[in-house]
Amino acid sequence: MRRVPIASFVLVALFVFGGRLSAQEPGVQPPPTAVSGDEALQTSAAATSQTTDGGAKGFFVALGRDLKHLPSIETAVTLGVGGGLALGAHPADKRLTQDAVSTESLEETLDAGDVIGNGWTQIGGAVGTLILGHLNDNPRVQALGSDLLRAQILNAAFTQGIKHAVNRPRPDGSNYSFPSGHASASFASAAVIERHFGWKVGLAAYAVAAYAGTSRLSENKHYASDVIFGSALGLVSGHTVTVGHGPNRFAVMPIGTPGGIAVSVSTSTKP
């Protein structure tokens, strides 16, 4: 009877990162003139065109700009909330993973998450999107592919750096448990998709990312705190490369209810 609420807790802890955890501050993440989804995508497409025209050099110039966008109020809040939730989950880490592993039906249901959240799968999808945009001469698809790829590059650097610095043992005894690379890679892509297409598509993308992250517990590869902080890292990476994109934002918040947890979704539009 206890395993269902435990799985729900992990899923909700991942979903809490599903939107921007703080409003954009003037001067920190200034939207250009994004008053509609089309205008936001056109702005992104123009930036991507300038980057791709410069070849590899232009791409790395864009990465340099991304790094300049990294220090922000949103980054601090996202990592702060992620760290706080990870710290709160830490005392229950072993129990949560053991319960997930011992629930056979849950383990089978989440098997696909191992492939979906794999960093190479995410990078391959980003490269494929970028190539498709070029082949079809579609600036919007090129913009999406460029943002996805740069988000994965930043995310891999952040995640692997922390993994090797912390070197936390995994539940199965192997190395580099903290943070979860599957969770960070999945949430990085979800954050980019939300910024490009709005909260409705973004919510579906975050659900897939939460699925991939939760699967790491049932595979005995990670603890809940690994997955939660990995999700925060992924959001930071995805939001860093999409500064100023998209007119919509949404927040997903857990609400305590008698005997369980509910999820509240709220949306808003930039003036």
N, C-alpha and C positions, 0 to 999 in steps of 0.2 A: 504493500500500500504506500510505502514511503518513496518509492523510486520515481513515480510519476511527478510529484512536486519537485523532486531534486532535478530532474531533467528540465522541468519548466523554469526553475530558477536559473539554470545555466543559459537557456535560450533567452530569457528576459534580460539577463545581465549583458548578453551580447547586443540585443536590440536597443538597449538604452543609448548606445552610441549611434543609432541610426540616423540622426539628423545633426545639424550644427548645434553644438552645446552652448554656444553663446552667439548673440547677435553680432554682425560685423561692425567693427569699430571704424569710425572715420579715420582715414590715414593709415589704417592697418591693412584692410582689404578693400580698397575702393572699387566698386563696380563702375565700369566705364559709363555707359549710358544704357545699361541693361534694363529695359522696361518690358521686354517680351522675350519669350523663349527663342524666337527666330533671330532677334537682334543679338542675343547672347551667343548663339551658335555662329552667327556671321562674324562676330568679333573674334571668337575662338578660331574660326576657319582662316581669317586674315592673318592672325598671329602664326598659325601653323604653316600657312603658305610661305611666310617670310623665313620660317625656320627650315622647312624642307628645301627651299630654293638654295639655301646655303649649305646643303649637304650635311655631312657629319659634323662639320664645324658649327653650323647653325643649330644643330640639335643640342650640342654640348653648351652652346651659348644660352639656349633656353633652359637647360638644367641649372646653369649658373643663376639665371633669374629666379628659378624655382627656389633655390637655396636662400636667396635674399628675401623671399616671401615667407620662409619658414618661421622666423621669430614673430609671433603675433599673439594677441589675446586668445584667439580661438585655439591655437596650438597649446598654449599653457593650460587652458581650461580642459581641453580634451585629454591631455596627458595627466592632468591633475585628477580628473574624475576617474579616468582609467586606472591610474595608480591606486586611488582610494578604494575602488571596487575590487581590484586585484588583492589589495591588502586585506580587505574584509573577507574575501573568499578563501584566503590562504589557510586559516585554521581548519577548514572543511575540505581542503584539496584532496587528500588521500581518500576520504570517504566518498566524495563525489565521483572520483574516477573509478573507484572500486565498484560502486553501485552501477555506473554506466557500463562497465565491462561485464558485470555479472548479469545484466539484462539482455538476454540473447536477442529478443525482438528489436530492441533499440539498436544493437550493434549491426544487425542485418539491414535495418532501415537506413542507417547512416553510412553504409559502406561507400557509396558514391562520393561522399565528401572528401575522401582521401585523394581522389583524382581532381575534383573540382577545385580544391584549395591548394593544390600543388603549385609552387612558384613557377615552375616551367610551363605548366598549363596556362597560367595567367599571362606569362610573358608571351607565350605562343599565340594566345588569343589577341593580345595587343598588337604584336607584329603582323598577324594576319589581317586585323582590321586596318592597320596603316597601309599595307600592301593593297588591300581591296579598294581603299579610297583612292590610291594612285592609279590603279588599273582602270577604275571607272571615272577618273577625273572628278571625284566628289569631295569638295573641300570640307564638308561637314564630317564625312567618315574619316578623312585624313586627320581632322582636328581631334576626333574621338580617339583614334589610334595613337596619335602622338601623346595625348594626355595620359592614356592608359599605360603606354610604354614608359614614359618618364616617371609616372607614379610607381611602377613596379621597380624601376631602377633605384629610386630613392628609398622605397620600402625595403628592398633587399639589403641595401647598405645599412640602414638603421637597425633592421632586425638581426642581421648576422653580426653586426658590431656588438649589440647587446648580448646576444647568445654567447659569444666567445668571452665577453667580459664577465658575465655572471656564471656561465658554465654550470647551470643547475642540472642535476641528474633527472632523466625522464622517469616516469613510473615504471617503464620496462627495464631500467638500468642503464640505458644508453645516455649519451651526452646531449647538451644544448637544448634543454627543455623550455627555458624562459627567454623570450616570449614565443608564442606559437607562430611559425612562419606561414602555416596554412591560413590562420585567422587574419594575420596582417595582410597577406597578399589578396585574400578575398575581399576584405573590407576596403583596401585601397582601390580596387576596381569598382566596388559598389559606390564609393564616394564620388568617383569620376562620373559614373553613369547617372547618379542623382543630380550632379551639377549640370550635366548636359541635357537631361530629359525631364527633370522635375521630380517631385516627391512621389508621384504615383508609380512611375517606373523604378525610382530609387528604392521605394519600399520593397518591391519584389527583389531587387538586387541585394538589399540588405538581408532579406529572408534567406536567400541562397548563401550569402556569406555566413550567416548565423548557423545554417545547416552544416556548412563545411567546418566551421570552428568547433561546433558541438561534437562532430564526428571524431575529433582528436581525443576526446575523453573515452569514448567507447572503443577506440583502437588502442588504448593504453599507452598513448604517446605523449599526452600532456595532462596538466592539471588545469582546473578552472581558472586559476589566477594567470596562467600562461596565456590562455585563450582570451581572457578579458583584456589584458594589457596589449596583446597582439592586435586585437581589434582597434584599440585606441591608436596604435602606431599606424595601422593601415588607413584610418581616417585622416590622420595628420598628413600622410603621404599623398592621398587622393585630393585633399582640400588644398594642399600647398601648390599643386600644379594647375589648379583650376580657380585661382583667385579671380574674383569678379565675374565668374560664370553663373548664369542662371538667375531668373527673377524670383524663384520660389525657394522656400526653406521649410523644413518640417522637423518636429522633434518627437521622439518616441520615448515615453516615460512609463516606468512600472508603477502600478498602484496596488497597495495592499488591500485585499478583500477578505471577508471571513472564509477561512479555509483555503486560501490560495492567492494568486497574483493575477491581476488584469493588466492589459497594455492599453495606454491612451495615446492616440496619434493626433497631433495638432498641426495645422498648416498655416502659413502666412505668406504674403506677397510683399516684396520690396516696394516701397512707394516710388 
